[in-house]
């Protein structure tokens, strides 16, 4: 046996590894860790002991990327072996924080002057949704974001929308303009006849009360379509 004295490593357990990971993050700052390492550290919040690296790598292998893990359906994550309520809550908390940060950056300036930021935000919020969701961005007279609200959720290919309710909510928020948004879970952002007709109804209802519909954006998987840019509005 070796005599008593300092060991090469203070500990060989997970706590030593976790401490080193935290130090690396603080030293290198954002972007200094690999995707699986960020997910590994995120899982620290759910697993007080044990090695979370294999689970982090298996999740990225399963979904294809760190981003797809963050945006995976909640129930699908809960049904994944090795995950539970605490770990899924940690994952969804990061997704929510990312969306909030993107929305805060978007709200700093007129929305129409920040097309790239708008697309980044909408992609983060909607591109991986598995059912259709209809949202409305309510803008003030300077086209700054007042609110982003989900008006309805539907099935994989249909969402019921009521134009009068959209305009009523705009008046409640003192909004003077709108950007309509919904996603196509199929990944193809091409508008349907129903999408075009619904947009026309909301535009007509808004004109009666001086609420302008600036655009209707459909979010697909990695692609977006603007009614305004396509000459549909």
JOTA-V109767 format. One record per residue. N is the residue number from 1. RES is the residue in one small letter. PHI is phi in degrees with one decimal (* if undefined). D_CENTER is the distance of its C-alpha to the mean C-alpha in whole Angstrom. Layout:
n->(N N)
res->(RES RES)
phi->(PHI PHI)
d_center->(D_CENTER D_CENTER)
This chain:
n->(1 2 3 4 5 6 7 8 9 10 11 12 13 14 15 16 17 18 19 20 21 22 23 24 25 26 27 28 29 30 31 32 33 34 35 36 37 38 39 40 41 42 43 44 45 46 47 48 49 50 51 52 53 54 55 56 57 58 59 60 61 62 63 64 65 66 67 68 69 70 71 72 73 74 75 76 77 78 79 80 81 82 83 84 85 86 87 88 89 90 91 92 93 94 95 96 97 98 99 100 101 102 103 104 105 106 107 108 109 110 111 112 113 114 115 116 117 118 119 120 121 122 123 124 125 126 127 128 129 130 131 132 133 134 135 136 137 138 139 140 141 142 143 144 145 146 147 148 149 150 151 152 153 154 155 156 157 158 159 160 161 162 163 164 165 166 167 168 169 170 171 172 173 174 175 176 177 178 179 180 181 182 183 184 185 186 187 188 189 190 191 192 193 194 195 196 197 198 199 200 201 202 203 204 205 206 207 208 209 210 211 212 213 214 215 216 217 218 219 220 221 222 223 224 225 226 227 228 229 230 231 232 233)
res->(x x x x x x x x x x x x x x x x x x x x x x x x x x x x x x x x x x x x x x x x x x x x x x x x x x x x x x x x x x x x x x x x x x x x x x x x x x x x x x x x x x x x x x x x x x x x x x x x x x x x x x x x x x x x x x x x x x x x x x x x x x x x x x x x x x x x x x x x x x x x x x x x x x x x x x x x x x x x x x x x x x x x x x x x x x x x x x x x x x x x x x x x x x x x x x x x x x x x x x x x x x x x x x x x x x x x x x x x x x x x x x x x x x x x x x x x x)
phi->(* -77.3 -72.2 -65.4 172.1 -65.0 -83.1 -57.9 -124.9 -56.3 -154.4 -105.5 -86.0 -64.8 -65.3 -63.9 -63.3 -64.4 -63.5 -66.0 -62.8 -61.9 -63.7 -62.2 -63.8 -67.1 -74.0 -89.2 76.8 -55.8 89.4 -86.3 -116.8 -70.4 -56.9 -66.5 -71.3 -63.1 -66.9 -57.7 -68.1 -61.2 -71.2 -55.9 -64.1 -97.6 -115.6 -69.4 -136.8 99.3 -91.4 -95.4 -61.0 -59.0 -66.7 -59.8 -67.1 -67.2 -66.8 -67.6 -63.2 -68.5 -95.7 100.6 -167.6 -60.4 -61.3 -71.5 -66.3 -62.2 -102.7 -62.7 -56.1 -56.8 -65.3 -63.2 -67.0 -62.1 -84.9 -81.5 -55.7 98.0 -104.1 -148.9 -59.9 -66.8 -70.1 -67.4 -60.7 -62.9 -64.0 -70.5 -65.3 -66.2 -59.9 -64.5 -63.8 -64.2 -66.7 -64.5 -63.9 -62.8 -66.9 -63.9 -65.9 -66.3 -75.7 -71.4 -136.6 -53.0 -59.3 -67.8 -92.3 -132.4 -59.3 -63.9 -64.7 -61.7 -64.6 -60.8 -65.5 -65.8 -64.3 -64.0 -80.8 -128.9 -63.4 -112.6 -67.1 -92.4 -129.0 -67.9 -135.2 -106.7 -122.3 -131.2 -93.6 -94.6 -117.5 -88.3 -67.8 -104.1 62.7 -92.5 -72.4 -89.6 -162.2 -124.0 -129.2 -79.0 -90.0 -163.8 -124.5 -130.3 -103.7 -70.4 -142.8 -157.5 -134.8 -73.3 -128.5 -118.1 -51.9 -62.4 -68.8 -64.1 -69.7 -58.4 -67.5 -59.9 -66.2 -63.1 -90.5 60.1 -82.8 -109.3 -151.6 -135.3 -124.2 -84.6 -143.0 -151.1 -110.1 -116.8 -57.7 -64.4 97.1 -94.2 -83.3 -61.5 -74.8 -88.5 -60.2 -64.4 -61.8 -66.4 -66.7 -63.1 -62.6 -63.9 -65.7 -67.0 -61.4 -64.7 -64.1 -68.7 -60.0 -66.4 -122.7 60.2 -110.7 -91.5 -95.8 -72.9 -166.0 -130.5 -111.3 -107.2 -104.1 -105.3 -91.2 82.4 -134.8 -134.8 -129.1 -106.2 -58.1 -61.8 -72.5 -90.2 74.9 -95.6 -139.6)
d_center->(56 54 56 54 52 48 46 44 41 41 39 38 35 31 32 33 31 28 30 30 26 26 28 27 24 25 28 26 23 19 19 22 21 21 17 19 21 18 17 20 20 17 19 22 21 21 25 27 29 29 28 24 24 25 23 20 22 22 18 17 20 19 16 17 15 13 9 10 12 9 7 10 12 13 16 17 16 18 21 21 24 24 21 21 20 20 18 15 15 15 12 10 11 10 6 7 9 7 5 8 10 9 10 13 14 14 16 19 20 21 18 20 21 18 17 15 13 12 11 9 7 7 7 3 3 6 8 8 9 13 14 14 13 14 13 15 15 18 20 24 27 25 22 20 17 19 16 13 14 13 17 17 16 18 19 18 20 20 19 22 22 25 25 28 25 22 25 27 23 23 27 26 24 26 24 26 23 20 18 17 14 13 12 15 14 17 16 18 17 21 22 24 27 26 23 25 28 25 24 28 28 26 27 31 30 28 31 34 32 31 27 26 24 23 20 19 16 15 12 13 13 13 15 15 18 19 22 24 24 25 28 27 26)
